[in-house]
């Protein structure tokens, strides 16, 4: 995890829906990530989760409604102090009533007053019965909150606690964390940019059960897509086969073959401000694909004829519009810099990210990477560390290059 996530101050509001039972797990994960968490618990939420449980997990007192104007604690003006202290204000679950309070600026409770006093990013995670969610009054409240500049995250769909099936479930803790990290990300230098990232391997089929591929996991591309989304970009991720899940706000386009990736990239390229080609695309494919499984029979050998796939980066280089940044990747095993410089020129790239896939802790499937970022002017940056941190280094270079155009 990037170090900037570990020291954040989170104000965590919990309102009185059945999904409040998930709050301790959410809180525990934030504390485990190194965050400080102050908690506001509504009166109705106390019926679902114990203040003692929450205070034990956070190592801090829990602020309840009775503390708002009480003789003992009211003088602390908690709705002001807490929102000034926090980096981000999160309400999960957020009931229909709390949505209404937010939309109307109702300050009659501690949570309502805190929302009104707050000047930090406010993240609302509605969770309720599907009919309550669909009601026009709830929809108006959600729209009003979003128009105020708050982040209102759509609930998940599935079986609800009330026995109904539909939209209204609180998103998983991991999704909530992703929105928090995006809100507190110290860099917002890609806000308004449209970014296309490719990731993973491609599968080039020989027959229905066999294919040619490589060991790419997609980790580097997925990390870049997530980091760009954190930094404010609108991100499209074109991914070959991978077990990874993209960040919640990233648009995923699944492909299998190099030809499918080519089409997806070419179709989207004209809309993009930045294109980062991190996928390990197969250079060759079988000249023909058998429709039936090829049998062993008595053959000692099987000869495959391979043909070249179209070069996606080169095609995007030809199409590149004014002001667009095109970044290539090169997984090399020798003469890394010279090979990279040649690719920059031949494919009209703005920069290329190179790594020696034979180096320890680098390359396919590894959680770490050692990279060189090379531009037409030469080596711009060198980095060794986690792929998550490498993604930020790559995006730093992209933003610098973009600012010069």
Secondary structure, 3 states (H helix, E strand, C coil): CCHHHCCCEEEEEECCCHHHHHHHHHHHHHHHCCCEEEEEECCCHHHCCCHHHHHHHHCCCEEEHHHCCCCCCHHHCHHHHHHHHCCEEEEEEECHHHHHHHHHCCCCCHHHHHHHHCCCEEEEEECCCHHHHHCHHHHHHHHHHHHCCCEEECCEEEECCCCCEEEEECCCHHHHHHHHHHHHCCCCCCCCCEEEEEECECCEEEECCEEECCCCCCHHHHHHHHHHHHCCCEEEEEECCCCCCCCCCCEEEECCCHHHHHHHHHHHHHHCCEEEECCECCCEEECCCCCCCCCCCCCCCCCCCEEECCCHHHHHHHHCCCCCEEEEEEEECCCHHHHHHHHHHHHCCCEEEEEECCCCCCCCCCCEEEEEEEECCEEEEEEEEEHHHHHHHHHHHHHHHHHCC
